[in-house]
Amino acid sequence: MHISEDGYIQECDLAAILNVLAEESSIAGLKRGFDALNNYLASHTFLVGDGVTFG
């Protein structure tokens, strides 16, 4: 991180920090979505013949 002489974070560093925060938030959202899907499918799958159906 680069801090200017007047104590402010440079704009490029701020953008990098915001990108990291946005990425972490997106990953957390995906994990929540996949957890919800996994929980739903855990109780809504049926073995029929040689394959699994989702119903």
Secondary structure, DSSP 4 states (H G I P E B T S, - for coil): --B-TTSPBPHHHHHHHHHHHHHHHHHHHHHHHHHHHHHHHHTSEEEETTEEEE-
